[in-house]
């Protein structure tokens, strides 16, 4: 959906957050009109509407659980980007009702609001874009050095984790498996309530799109980092968690042996992918991994972040574990390259420098520093209390 001279509005649910605000900036710069719907959840926005929101973006405060709020937000809208969700793998295991209510019921209420518009001549939207998640893969693709490509046989058992045998093993020869890029066709392996909600959310949106002829795109985001991450939210991404520790003079705590591999992608590349997904005709009804295509261990990421911040602290390799964590998950982004024209632009070193500059600025505010420490300690205690760490 390219922005014509009199561009229809793009609605971003959860638009005041990390991803939504960056996408809003990008779309505004490309000539779109942008409306944000956000409930300003105190876990993410403890001080209300953030100062970084572009004044040109129209902010409507409301919940995706409120049909009237959605009807207001959808007026005059040409495309919807659905980012509104509660995020946090660990927290989802014990706030089960909340995750299902916001992520699934919120999506259902949005789809019914869209249906009310689709049934009125000239009022339907042209495209629905959903923020998917790499979490639905659980473990990524693997190969055995002796036996070749293979499926990981479920998640690692509690007994295996307790003896600190971290790698998945071949079901045939028991050799440690090697990670390989994961493509979109891999069947889900759901290791958390959060992953379950994201998987069902995908199916809801794609089924709605097929039923009512609404072009729908799902982008499965891998580990996204960059400025504006919710530092007061202890369930946010690993970059914010590690940075909070480093700037407080503490070594970042790394689970297992630190050699678990991830694909970290800049929020700027994620926003660019979203713009492509709205505009490219060939993206319609597709599912795409959005990542950098580069593997990095969690321990090395902690070291690179420390260097960018100018902090001489090595990560603390704890040997502890969290139930539900995947060992490795790397992205195959060939489909996004071919059908979206997506090409990652921000290398890790550049992204780390930008993130470090933003973090230093926010660390200078004492209230934020103390709030981060308190909420992170509380989150760790909750995980421990529910038996989710070991």
Secondary structure, DSSP 8 states (H G I E B T S, - for coil): ----TT--EEEEETTTSHHHHHHHHHHHHTT-EEEEEE---TTT-TTSS-TTS-TTSEEEE--TT-HHHHHHHHTTEEEEEE------HHHHTT-HHHHIIIIIIHHHHHHHHHHHHHTSTT---SEEEEEEEGGGGSS-EEEETTTEEE---SS--HHHHHTT--S-B-TTT--BEEEE-B-TTS-----SHHHHHHHHHHHHHHHHHHHHT--EEEEEE-EEE-TT--TT-TTS-HHHHHHHHHHTT---EE-TTS--EE-EEEHHHHHHHHHHHHH-GGGTT-EEEES-S--EEHHHHHHHHHHHHT-----EE----BTT--S---B--HHIIIII-------HHHHHHHHHHHHHHHHT-HHHHHHHHHHHHHHHHHHHHTT-B-
